[in-house]
Amino acid sequence: MAGNSALNAAIGAKKDEFYTQSADIEKEMRYYRRHFKGKTVLCNCDDPFESNFFKYFVLNFNKLKLKKLIATCYAGSPIANRQLSIGDMVDGESKHNDAEENKPYKAVVTTVHDATGDGGIDMLDVKKLFENGENKLTELQGDGDFRSKECAALLDEADIVVTNPPFSLFREYVAQLMEHDKKFIIIGNVNAITYKEVFPLIMQNRMWLGASIHSGDRAFYVPDDYPLNASGCGVDDDGRRFIRVKGVRWYTNLDLKQRHEEMILVKRYSGSEENFPCYDNYNAIDVSMTKDIPEDYAGMMGVPITFLDKYNPDQFEILGITKTWFGASSKRYGKQIQVDRNGKQSLVSKLNDGPSLMVSDAPAGKTYYIVDGKYYVQSYQRILIRNKNPRGSFDCFTDKTSGNDEGVSNAD
């Protein structure tokens, strides 16, 4: 199974051209059907006859009542022209030759019907509609990169953008969508939540997570030269290579009913304070699992980034993130000695990039830090939140400054 380490290596080598499978697209798109009526959809990282995004929208064109579908691919796309080439469909005659391979082009679909007369609609009908000119397939002037002026202009035609952008370009891709004020449904790595270019958008409720993927891994097709070193990788019955990637999520700014479902909270801070230790460098308590968010805590809490899978903006407010660049920490550490689980010591500064907990003794068998003779352990990255309607007013930091260590409960 390809974990985050494999994904990071792929991004570092720019081998992150992962192609989404049909089942994952279908599971997510069913939550947005009402948004598509009368709209133009743009898939701007998608070879029209290889991308499952294009196939989904063209084969559901009438069901979704789309106005138009536009798809573009870039020059040198590893999956371009594997089944059907642009030369097979331009001007209704076969022009296929090696020079046409991997050229960037644009597909524009405005009608889909049974062009072959066989009683159904499939990709052969789509091919026929390009051949007879009812839909248009044209070569792009540039390289087809979504950042090019030619492709960026297509954003002005689109109402909704749906695709799987290269993971290594996720920051740039999102920035372009925001610049053009586009509605979108895109797929990316869960760690993108922590990017300084992405998290503020989530905090401001300008984008959020989709509905269908909350855990586990997903299979993605990869180019023919992609190494299949990890377990879970393989080749399907059609000869296409795939890998399995952990920690992927859908990102969108189209509203979802599921986004407003209230999270049922069953844990309480009162009487179990030891389960919610206070950070040493943030004015917040640590909640190690989303399901353990206490219903009676009114102050700031640090929760896992996967909290966003359950985030309801009517119930919670996002206050920040425990990354250095965000600047929410209450203190910074000077000289730090890191002691790894094998006892090896080294001077570091990483204790400042994340939430830390002070402990009374050096923990056995795990990494810890020594600062001025005191022991600390570092938690995973956390999103800082507060409950908008807590069933109590407990706040360990307010209580300490007011001299009330017990807290005051407003619970019924």
VENHU-V609943 format. One record per residue. SS is DSSP state (H for helix, E for strand, - for the rest). PHI is phi in whole degrees, -180 to 180 (NA if undefined). NEAR is the number of other ideal C-beta (glycine too) atoms within 8 Angstrom. Layout:
ss->SS phi->PHI near->NEAR
ss->SS phi->PHI near->NEAR
This chain:
ss->- phi->NA near->8
ss->E phi->-83 near->12
ss->- phi->-89 near->9
ss->H phi->-65 near->9
ss->H phi->-64 near->6
ss->H phi->-66 near->12
ss->H phi->-65 near->15
ss->H phi->-62 near->8
ss->H phi->-65 near->8
ss->H phi->-64 near->10
ss->H phi->-64 near->10
ss->H phi->-61 near->6
ss->- phi->-93 near->6
ss->- phi->59 near->7
ss->- phi->-101 near->8
ss->- phi->-121 near->10
ss->- phi->-83 near->10
ss->- phi->-101 near->11
ss->E phi->-113 near->12
ss->E phi->-69 near->11
ss->- phi->-85 near->12
ss->H phi->-57 near->8
ss->H phi->-61 near->6
ss->H phi->-69 near->12
ss->H phi->-66 near->12
ss->H phi->-62 near->9
ss->H phi->-64 near->8
ss->H phi->-82 near->14
ss->H phi->-65 near->11
ss->- phi->-65 near->7
ss->- phi->-82 near->11
ss->- phi->-120 near->12
ss->H phi->-55 near->8
ss->H phi->-67 near->5
ss->H phi->-79 near->9
ss->H phi->-88 near->11
ss->- phi->-57 near->8
ss->- phi->72 near->5
ss->- phi->-107 near->10
ss->E phi->-99 near->12
ss->E phi->-105 near->15
ss->E phi->-115 near->14
ss->E phi->-114 near->16
ss->- phi->-102 near->13
ss->- phi->-134 near->12
ss->- phi->-140 near->14
ss->- phi->-63 near->12
ss->- phi->-55 near->12
ss->- phi->-105 near->12
ss->- phi->-127 near->13
ss->- phi->-70 near->16
ss->H phi->-72 near->10
ss->H phi->-66 near->14
ss->H phi->-61 near->15
ss->H phi->-61 near->10
ss->H phi->-61 near->12
ss->H phi->-74 near->14
ss->H phi->-73 near->13
ss->H phi->-80 near->11
ss->- phi->-113 near->8
ss->- phi->-55 near->12
ss->- phi->-77 near->9
ss->- phi->-62 near->5
ss->- phi->-83 near->10
ss->- phi->59 near->7
ss->- phi->-71 near->14
ss->- phi->-85 near->7
ss->E phi->-157 near->10
ss->E phi->-127 near->15
ss->E phi->-123 near->16
ss->E phi->-137 near->15
ss->E phi->-134 near->17
ss->- phi->-130 near->14
ss->- phi->-102 near->11
ss->- phi->-63 near->8
ss->- phi->83 near->7
ss->- phi->-54 near->13
ss->- phi->-63 near->9
ss->- phi->-111 near->11
ss->- phi->-64 near->12
ss->- phi->64 near->12
ss->- phi->-75 near->6
ss->- phi->-110 near->5
ss->- phi->-133 near->8
ss->- phi->-111 near->10
ss->H phi->-60 near->11
ss->H phi->-65 near->10
ss->H phi->-78 near->10
ss->- phi->-129 near->11
ss->H phi->-83 near->12
ss->H phi->60 near->5
ss->H phi->72 near->7
ss->- phi->-139 near->5
ss->- phi->-78 near->5
ss->- phi->-125 near->9
ss->- phi->-62 near->7
ss->- phi->-153 near->6
ss->H phi->-60 near->4
ss->H phi->-66 near->4
ss->H phi->-81 near->11
ss->- phi->-60 near->8
ss->- phi->64 near->7
ss->- phi->-82 near->10
ss->- phi->-78 near->13
ss->E phi->-151 near->13
ss->E phi->-123 near->13
ss->E phi->-111 near->14
ss->E phi->-125 near->11
ss->E phi->-115 near->13
ss->- phi->-122 near->8
ss->- phi->-150 near->8
ss->- phi->-139 near->11
ss->- phi->-154 near->8
ss->- phi->-77 near->9
ss->- phi->-77 near->9
ss->- phi->-93 near->7
ss->- phi->74 near->5
ss->- phi->-95 near->6
ss->- phi->91 near->4
ss->- phi->-142 near->6
ss->- phi->-124 near->8
ss->- phi->-144 near->7
ss->H phi->-68 near->10
ss->H phi->-68 near->8
ss->H phi->-67 near->14
ss->H phi->-62 near->13
ss->H phi->-60 near->12
ss->H phi->-62 near->10
ss->H phi->-70 near->14
ss->H phi->-75 near->14
ss->H phi->-63 near->8
ss->- phi->-89 near->8
ss->- phi->87 near->8
ss->- phi->-67 near->8
ss->- phi->-117 near->12
ss->E phi->-116 near->8
ss->E phi->-129 near->12
ss->E phi->-132 near->8
ss->E phi->-76 near->9
ss->- phi->-79 near->13
ss->- phi->-76 near->4
ss->- phi->-98 near->10
ss->- phi->-95 near->9
ss->- phi->83 near->13
ss->- phi->-64 near->8
ss->- phi->-60 near->12
ss->- phi->-85 near->7
ss->- phi->-68 near->10
ss->H phi->-60 near->6
ss->H phi->-63 near->9
ss->H phi->-77 near->14
ss->H phi->-62 near->11
ss->H phi->-64 near->8
ss->H phi->-67 near->13
ss->- phi->-62 near->13
ss->- phi->-70 near->6
ss->- phi->-83 near->9
ss->- phi->-90 near->12
ss->- phi->-96 near->7
ss->E phi->-136 near->15
ss->E phi->-107 near->15
ss->E phi->-135 near->12
ss->E phi->-172 near->13
ss->- phi->-119 near->10
ss->- phi->-71 near->11
ss->- phi->-55 near->10
ss->H phi->-59 near->12
ss->H phi->-71 near->7
ss->H phi->-112 near->8
ss->H phi->-60 near->14
ss->H phi->-59 near->10
ss->H phi->-65 near->8
ss->H phi->-65 near->12
ss->H phi->-64 near->14
ss->H phi->-60 near->9
ss->H phi->-67 near->12
ss->H phi->-61 near->12
ss->H phi->-68 near->10
ss->H phi->-60 near->6
ss->- phi->-95 near->9
ss->- phi->55 near->4
ss->- phi->-99 near->10
ss->E phi->-80 near->8
ss->E phi->-156 near->13
ss->E phi->-139 near->13
ss->E phi->-133 near->15
ss->E phi->-115 near->10
ss->E phi->-161 near->11
ss->E phi->-80 near->12
ss->H phi->-62 near->10
ss->H phi->-67 near->9
ss->H phi->-62 near->12
ss->H phi->-55 near->12
ss->H phi->-87 near->10
ss->- phi->-66 near->10
ss->- phi->-69 near->8
ss->- phi->-85 near->8
ss->- phi->-110 near->14
ss->H phi->-57 near->12
ss->H phi->-57 near->8
ss->H phi->-67 near->11
ss->H phi->-68 near->13
ss->H phi->-61 near->10
ss->- phi->-87 near->6
ss->- phi->57 near->6
ss->- phi->-99 near->7
ss->- phi->-157 near->10
ss->E phi->-154 near->11
ss->E phi->-84 near->9
ss->- phi->-76 near->12
ss->- phi->-104 near->8
ss->- phi->-102 near->9
ss->- phi->-117 near->11
ss->- phi->-127 near->5
ss->- phi->-168 near->5
ss->- phi->77 near->5
ss->E phi->-116 near->11
ss->E phi->-136 near->11
ss->E phi->-87 near->8
ss->E phi->-131 near->12
ss->E phi->-73 near->10
ss->- phi->-134 near->12
ss->- phi->-61 near->9
ss->- phi->-64 near->5
ss->- phi->-95 near->5
ss->- phi->-76 near->9
ss->- phi->-70 near->4
ss->- phi->-107 near->9
ss->- phi->-93 near->5
ss->- phi->-87 near->11
ss->- phi->-67 near->4
ss->- phi->92 near->9
ss->- phi->-81 near->11
ss->E phi->176 near->7
ss->E phi->-129 near->7
ss->- phi->-83 near->7
ss->- phi->-66 near->3
ss->- phi->-94 near->4
ss->- phi->84 near->5
ss->- phi->-94 near->7
ss->E phi->-77 near->12
ss->E phi->-144 near->13
ss->E phi->-127 near->15
ss->E phi->-112 near->13
ss->E phi->-117 near->13
ss->E phi->-85 near->11
ss->- phi->70 near->11
ss->E phi->-105 near->11
ss->E phi->-145 near->14
ss->E phi->-86 near->12
ss->E phi->-122 near->14
ss->E phi->-154 near->13
ss->- phi->-130 near->7
ss->- phi->-95 near->10
ss->- phi->-70 near->3
ss->- phi->-130 near->11
ss->H phi->-60 near->6
ss->H phi->-63 near->7
ss->H phi->-69 near->11
ss->H phi->-110 near->9
ss->- phi->-79 near->7
ss->- phi->-72 near->7
ss->- phi->-80 near->10
ss->- phi->-81 near->4
ss->- phi->-104 near->8
ss->- phi->-120 near->5
ss->E phi->-90 near->11
ss->- phi->-128 near->9
ss->- phi->-76 near->14
ss->- phi->-61 near->11
ss->- phi->89 near->5
ss->- phi->-139 near->10
ss->H phi->-57 near->8
ss->H phi->-65 near->5
ss->H phi->-84 near->7
ss->- phi->-131 near->13
ss->- phi->-65 near->8
ss->E phi->-84 near->9
ss->- phi->-66 near->14
ss->- phi->-83 near->8
ss->- phi->-119 near->11
ss->- phi->-140 near->12
ss->- phi->-83 near->7
ss->- phi->-151 near->14
ss->E phi->-96 near->14
ss->E phi->-93 near->14
ss->- phi->-116 near->12
ss->- phi->-74 near->6
ss->- phi->-136 near->6
ss->H phi->-57 near->12
ss->H phi->-67 near->6
ss->H phi->-98 near->9
ss->- phi->-57 near->14
ss->E phi->-76 near->14
ss->- phi->-73 near->12
ss->- phi->-107 near->13
ss->E phi->-100 near->15
ss->- phi->-99 near->10
ss->- phi->-86 near->13
ss->- phi->-79 near->13
ss->E phi->-128 near->16
ss->E phi->-99 near->15
ss->E phi->-124 near->11
ss->E phi->-59 near->10
ss->H phi->-64 near->11
ss->H phi->-73 near->9
ss->H phi->-53 near->12
ss->H phi->-63 near->11
ss->H phi->-63 near->10
ss->- phi->-113 near->7
ss->- phi->-63 near->11
ss->- phi->-117 near->11
ss->- phi->-66 near->10
ss->- phi->-81 near->6
ss->- phi->-103 near->9
ss->E phi->-129 near->11
ss->E phi->-117 near->7
ss->E phi->-87 near->10
ss->E phi->-104 near->9
ss->E phi->168 near->9
ss->E phi->-146 near->12
ss->- phi->-89 near->15
ss->- phi->-106 near->11
ss->H phi->-55 near->7
ss->H phi->-63 near->5
ss->H phi->-77 near->10
ss->- phi->77 near->5
ss->- phi->-97 near->9
ss->- phi->-70 near->10
ss->- phi->-93 near->5
ss->- phi->-160 near->6
ss->- phi->-124 near->6
ss->- phi->-96 near->13
ss->- phi->-87 near->6
ss->- phi->-62 near->6
ss->E phi->-125 near->13
ss->E phi->-110 near->11
ss->E phi->-92 near->13
ss->E phi->-118 near->11
ss->- phi->-80 near->8
ss->- phi->-64 near->6
ss->- phi->-97 near->4
ss->- phi->91 near->6
ss->- phi->-73 near->6
ss->E phi->-106 near->6
ss->E phi->-156 near->7
ss->E phi->-83 near->6
ss->E phi->-141 near->9
ss->- phi->-131 near->7
ss->H phi->-68 near->9
ss->H phi->-64 near->14
ss->H phi->-79 near->10
ss->- phi->-103 near->7
ss->- phi->147 near->13
ss->- phi->-79 near->14
ss->E phi->-125 near->14
ss->E phi->-122 near->12
ss->E phi->-81 near->8
ss->E phi->-124 near->10
ss->- phi->-76 near->4
ss->- phi->-132 near->5
ss->- phi->-65 near->8
ss->- phi->-72 near->9
ss->- phi->-85 near->4
ss->- phi->75 near->4
ss->- phi->-147 near->7
ss->- phi->-72 near->9
ss->E phi->-144 near->12
ss->E phi->-131 near->16
ss->E phi->-119 near->11
ss->E phi->-133 near->12
ss->- phi->53 near->4
ss->- phi->80 near->4
ss->E phi->-106 near->7
ss->E phi->-103 near->12
ss->E phi->-139 near->15
ss->E phi->-123 near->12
ss->E phi->-105 near->11
ss->- phi->-86 near->14
ss->- phi->-68 near->5
ss->- phi->-58 near->11
ss->E phi->-128 near->15
ss->E phi->-92 near->15
ss->E phi->-96 near->15
ss->E phi->-136 near->12
ss->E phi->-141 near->10
ss->E phi->-80 near->13
ss->- phi->-71 near->8
ss->- phi->-137 near->5
ss->- phi->-71 near->11
ss->- phi->-92 near->8
ss->- phi->166 near->15
ss->- phi->-128 near->9
ss->E phi->-67 near->16
ss->- phi->-154 near->11
ss->H phi->-63 near->11
ss->H phi->-80 near->11
ss->H phi->-65 near->8
ss->H phi->-64 near->13
ss->H phi->-67 near->8
ss->H phi->-71 near->6
ss->H phi->-92 near->6
ss->- phi->83 near->5
ss->- phi->-109 near->7
ss->- phi->-79 near->6
ss->- phi->-87 near->5
ss->- phi->83 near->13
ss->- phi->-125 near->8
ss->- phi->-100 near->9
ss->- phi->-105 near->6
ss->- phi->-66 near->7
ss->- phi->-67 near->2
